Amino acid sequence: MHILGFTILSIFTALLFLLSPASAGASHVVINEIKVGGEKATDEFIELYNPTDAEVNLAGWRL
């Protein structure tokens, strides 16, 4: 299960950087946590964290 989780994390990380707008490169938003394989679809999530005081517009971001 650890290999599957790492693989999914790697894919989501790559997608976040490849599919996010070019302006997102200036932000400091990071993937803080990913939970997969829950019993219900609502148990799965991706948590983003902005360690700065600046607001980040996530409009147009996709996974």
N, CA, C and O atoms as a GROMACS GRO file, in nm:
protein
  252
    1MET      N    1   0.082  -0.120   0.000
    1MET     CA    2   0.000   0.000   0.000
    1MET      C    3   0.086   0.125   0.000
    1MET      O    4   0.046   0.227  -0.056
    2HIS      N    5   0.204   0.121   0.061
    2HIS     CA    6   0.291   0.238   0.066
    2HIS      C    7   0.339   0.276  -0.074
    2HIS      O    8   0.348   0.394  -0.105
    3ILE      N    9   0.368   0.178  -0.157
    3ILE     CA   10   0.413   0.206  -0.293
    3ILE      C   11   0.300   0.270  -0.372
    3ILE      O   12   0.324   0.364  -0.448
    4LEU      N   13   0.178   0.221  -0.357
    4LEU     CA   14   0.063   0.279  -0.425
    4LEU      C   15   0.043   0.424  -0.382
    4LEU      O   16   0.021   0.511  -0.465
    5GLY      N   17   0.050   0.449  -0.253
    5GLY     CA   18   0.034   0.585  -0.202
    5GLY      C   19   0.141   0.678  -0.255
    5GLY      O   20   0.111   0.792  -0.292
    6PHE      N   21   0.265   0.631  -0.259
    6PHE     CA   22   0.375   0.713  -0.311
    6PHE      C   23   0.356   0.740  -0.459
    6PHE      O   24   0.383   0.850  -0.506
    7THR      N   25   0.310   0.641  -0.532
    7THR     CA   26   0.287   0.658  -0.676
    7THR      C   27   0.178   0.762  -0.700
    7THR      O   28   0.193   0.849  -0.786
    8ILE      N   29   0.070   0.753  -0.626
    8ILE     CA   30  -0.039   0.849  -0.640
    8ILE      C   31   0.008   0.988  -0.601
    8ILE      O   32  -0.026   1.085  -0.669
    9LEU      N   33   0.084   1.000  -0.494
    9LEU     CA   34   0.139   1.129  -0.453
    9LEU      C   35   0.226   1.187  -0.562
    9LEU      O   36   0.216   1.306  -0.592
   10SER      N   37   0.309   1.106  -0.624
   10SER     CA   38   0.397   1.153  -0.731
   10SER      C   39   0.317   1.202  -0.850
   10SER      O   40   0.349   1.305  -0.909
   11ILE      N   41   0.214   1.129  -0.886
   11ILE     CA   42   0.130   1.169  -1.000
   11ILE      C   43   0.059   1.300  -0.971
   11ILE      O   44   0.058   1.389  -1.056
   12PHE      N   45  -0.001   1.314  -0.853
   12PHE     CA   46  -0.071   1.437  -0.819
   12PHE      C   47   0.024   1.555  -0.814
   12PHE      O   48  -0.011   1.665  -0.858
   13THR      N   49   0.144   1.535  -0.761
   13THR     CA   50   0.242   1.643  -0.755
   13THR      C   51   0.279   1.688  -0.895
   13THR      O   52   0.284   1.808  -0.923
   14ALA      N   53   0.306   1.593  -0.983
   14ALA     CA   54   0.341   1.628  -1.121
   14ALA      C   55   0.225   1.700  -1.190
   14ALA      O   56   0.247   1.799  -1.259
   15LEU      N   57   0.104   1.651  -1.171
   15LEU     CA   58  -0.012   1.715  -1.233
   15LEU      C   59  -0.034   1.856  -1.180
   15LEU      O   60  -0.070   1.945  -1.256
   16LEU      N   61  -0.013   1.876  -1.052
   16LEU     CA   62  -0.033   2.008  -0.995
   16LEU      C   63   0.058   2.109  -1.060
   16LEU      O   64   0.015   2.220  -1.094
   17PHE      N   65   0.183   2.073  -1.079
   17PHE     CA   66   0.278   2.165  -1.139
   17PHE      C   67   0.261   2.177  -1.290
   17PHE      O   68   0.284   2.284  -1.346
   18LEU      N   69   0.222   2.071  -1.356
   18LEU     CA   70   0.207   2.075  -1.502
   18LEU      C   71   0.079   2.142  -1.547
   18LEU      O   72   0.076   2.206  -1.652
   19LEU      N   73  -0.027   2.128  -1.470
   19LEU     CA   74  -0.157   2.178  -1.512
   19LEU      C   75  -0.198   2.309  -1.448
   19LEU      O   76  -0.301   2.366  -1.485
   20SER      N   77  -0.122   2.359  -1.353
   20SER     CA   78  -0.157   2.485  -1.290
   20SER      C   79  -0.113   2.601  -1.379
   20SER      O   80  -0.021   2.585  -1.459
   21PRO      N   81  -0.177   2.717  -1.367
   21PRO     CA   82  -0.143   2.830  -1.452
   21PRO      C   83   0.001   2.875  -1.430
   21PRO      O   84   0.061   2.849  -1.326
   22ALA      N   85   0.056   2.942  -1.530
   22ALA     CA   86   0.195   2.989  -1.522
   22ALA      C   87   0.214   3.085  -1.406
   22ALA      O   88   0.320   3.088  -1.344
   23SER      N   89   0.111   3.164  -1.375
   23SER     CA   90   0.123   3.260  -1.266
   23SER      C   91   0.137   3.192  -1.131
   23SER      O   92   0.182   3.254  -1.034
   24ALA      N   93   0.100   3.066  -1.123
   24ALA     CA   94   0.110   2.994  -0.996
   24ALA      C   95   0.254   2.971  -0.956
   24ALA      O   96   0.281   2.945  -0.838
   25GLY      N   97   0.348   2.980  -1.049
   25GLY     CA   98   0.488   2.961  -1.017
   25GLY      C   99   0.539   3.064  -0.919
   25GLY      O  100   0.637   3.040  -0.848
   26ALA      N  101   0.473   3.180  -0.914
   26ALA     CA  102   0.516   3.286  -0.824
   26ALA      C  103   0.464   3.264  -0.682
   26ALA      O  104   0.512   3.328  -0.589
   27SER      N  105   0.367   3.176  -0.666
   27SER     CA  106   0.311   3.152  -0.533
   27SER      C  107   0.393   3.047  -0.459
   27SER      O  108   0.484   2.985  -0.516
   28HIS      N  109   0.360   3.029  -0.335
   28HIS     CA  110   0.431   2.931  -0.253
   28HIS      C  111   0.337   2.822  -0.204
   28HIS      O  112   0.357   2.766  -0.096
   29VAL      N  113   0.235   2.793  -0.280
   29VAL     CA  114   0.139   2.691  -0.242
   29VAL      C  115   0.203   2.554  -0.258
   29VAL      O  116   0.264   2.524  -0.360
   30VAL      N  117   0.189   2.472  -0.156
   30VAL     CA  118   0.247   2.338  -0.159
   30VAL      C  119   0.139   2.235  -0.125
   30VAL      O  120   0.041   2.266  -0.058
   31ILE      N  121   0.160   2.113  -0.172
   31ILE     CA  122   0.072   2.004  -0.131
   31ILE      C  123   0.115   1.965   0.010
   31ILE      O  124   0.228   1.922   0.031
   32ASN      N  125   0.024   1.980   0.104
   32ASN     CA  126   0.055   1.953   0.243
   32ASN      C  127   0.021   1.810   0.282
   32ASN      O  128   0.092   1.747   0.360
   33GLU      N  129  -0.089   1.760   0.226
   33GLU     CA  130  -0.134   1.626   0.264
   33GLU      C  131  -0.223   1.569   0.155
   33GLU      O  132  -0.301   1.641   0.093
   34ILE      N  133  -0.212   1.439   0.133
   34ILE     CA  134  -0.299   1.367   0.041
   34ILE      C  135  -0.349   1.243   0.112
   34ILE      O  136  -0.271   1.168   0.171
   35LYS      N  137  -0.480   1.222   0.108
   35LYS     CA  138  -0.537   1.101   0.166
   35LYS      C  139  -0.613   1.028   0.057
   35LYS      O  140  -0.704   1.084  -0.004
   36VAL      N  141  -0.575   0.904   0.033
   36VAL     CA  142  -0.642   0.822  -0.068
   36VAL      C  143  -0.684   0.689  -0.006
   36VAL      O  144  -0.634   0.651   0.100
   37GLY      N  145  -0.774   0.622  -0.071
   37GLY     CA  146  -0.812   0.488  -0.028
   37GLY      C  147  -0.904   0.484   0.092
   37GLY      O  148  -0.905   0.386   0.165
   38GLY      N  149  -0.981   0.591   0.113
   38GLY     CA  150  -1.076   0.589   0.222
   38GLY      C  151  -1.195   0.500   0.190
   38GLY      O  152  -1.211   0.456   0.076
   39GLU      N  153  -1.277   0.476   0.288
   39GLU     CA  154  -1.394   0.391   0.267
   39GLU      C  155  -1.497   0.459   0.178
   39GLU      O  156  -1.567   0.393   0.101
   40LYS      N  157  -1.508   0.592   0.188
   40LYS     CA  158  -1.603   0.669   0.107
   40LYS      C  159  -1.525   0.768   0.021
   40LYS      O  160  -1.411   0.803   0.052
   41ALA      N  161  -1.587   0.813  -0.086
   41ALA     CA  162  -1.522   0.911  -0.174
   41ALA      C  163  -1.491   1.040  -0.098
   41ALA      O  164  -1.394   1.108  -0.130
   42THR      N  165  -1.573   1.074   0.002
   42THR     CA  166  -1.550   1.196   0.078
   42THR      C  167  -1.435   1.182   0.176
   42THR      O  168  -1.394   1.280   0.238
   43ASP      N  169  -1.381   1.061   0.192
   43ASP     CA  170  -1.266   1.039   0.280
   43ASP      C  171  -1.135   1.074   0.211
   43ASP      O  172  -1.031   1.081   0.277
   44GLU      N  173  -1.138   1.096   0.080
   44GLU     CA  174  -1.016   1.124   0.004
   44GLU      C  175  -1.005   1.274  -0.020
   44GLU      O  176  -1.104   1.340  -0.051
   45PHE      N  177  -0.884   1.328  -0.005
   45PHE     CA  178  -0.867   1.471  -0.026
   45PHE      C  179  -0.721   1.505  -0.056
   45PHE      O  180  -0.630   1.425  -0.034
   46ILE      N  181  -0.703   1.625  -0.105
   46ILE     CA  182  -0.570   1.685  -0.123
   46ILE      C  183  -0.574   1.817  -0.049
   46ILE      O  184  -0.661   1.900  -0.076
   47GLU      N  185  -0.481   1.838   0.043
   47GLU     CA  186  -0.476   1.962   0.119
   47GLU      C  187  -0.362   2.048   0.066
   47GLU      O  188  -0.248   2.003   0.057
   48LEU      N  189  -0.394   2.173   0.030
   48LEU     CA  190  -0.293   2.268  -0.014
   48LEU      C  191  -0.263   2.363   0.100
   48LEU      O  192  -0.352   2.395   0.180
   49TYR      N  193  -0.138   2.408   0.109
   49TYR     CA  194  -0.097   2.498   0.217
   49TYR      C  195  -0.022   2.616   0.158
   49TYR      O  196   0.066   2.599   0.074
   50ASN      N  197  -0.057   2.734   0.203
   50ASN     CA  198   0.011   2.857   0.163
   50ASN      C  199   0.084   2.911   0.286
   50ASN      O  200   0.019   2.967   0.375
   51PRO      N  201   0.216   2.897   0.294
   51PRO     CA  202   0.290   2.940   0.412
   51PRO      C  203   0.313   3.090   0.420
   51PRO      O  204   0.374   3.138   0.516
   52THR      N  205   0.265   3.166   0.322
   52THR     CA  206   0.285   3.310   0.321
   52THR      C  207   0.161   3.381   0.372
   52THR      O  208   0.057   3.318   0.393
   53ASP      N  209   0.172   3.512   0.391
   53ASP     CA  210   0.057   3.594   0.430
   53ASP      C  211  -0.022   3.641   0.309
   53ASP      O  212  -0.132   3.695   0.324
   54ALA      N  213   0.031   3.620   0.188
   54ALA     CA  214  -0.034   3.667   0.066
   54ALA      C  215  -0.145   3.571   0.024
   54ALA      O  216  -0.132   3.449   0.039
   55GLU      N  217  -0.253   3.628  -0.029
   55GLU     CA  218  -0.360   3.545  -0.082
   55GLU      C  219  -0.317   3.488  -0.216
   55GLU      O  220  -0.245   3.553  -0.292
   56VAL      N  221  -0.360   3.367  -0.245
   56VAL     CA  222  -0.330   3.302  -0.373
   56VAL      C  223  -0.462   3.268  -0.440
   56VAL      O  224  -0.547   3.200  -0.382
   57ASN      N  225  -0.479   3.315  -0.562
   57ASN     CA  226  -0.599   3.286  -0.639
   57ASN      C  227  -0.583   3.150  -0.704
   57ASN      O  228  -0.493   3.131  -0.786
   58LEU      N  229  -0.667   3.056  -0.668
   58LEU     CA  230  -0.659   2.920  -0.722
   58LEU      C  231  -0.748   2.901  -0.844
   58LEU      O  232  -0.762   2.789  -0.893
   59ALA      N  233  -0.807   3.008  -0.894
   59ALA     CA  234  -0.892   2.998  -1.013
   59ALA      C  235  -0.809   2.944  -1.130
   59ALA      O  236  -0.699   2.992  -1.157
   60GLY      N  237  -0.862   2.846  -1.196
   60GLY     CA  238  -0.793   2.786  -1.310
   60GLY      C  239  -0.702   2.670  -1.274
   60GLY      O  240  -0.652   2.603  -1.363
   61TRP      N  241  -0.680   2.645  -1.146
   61TRP     CA  242  -0.597   2.532  -1.106
   61TRP      C  243  -0.678   2.404  -1.123
   61TRP      O  244  -0.798   2.402  -1.098
   62ARG      N  245  -0.611   2.299  -1.165
   62ARG     CA  246  -0.678   2.170  -1.186
   62ARG      C  247  -0.586   2.056  -1.146
   62ARG      O  248  -0.464   2.070  -1.143
   63LEU      N  249  -0.648   1.946  -1.117
   63LEU     CA  250  -0.573   1.822  -1.093
   63LEU      C  251  -0.615   1.721  -1.197
   63LEU      O  252  -0.566   1.608  -1.197
   0.00000   0.00000   0.00000
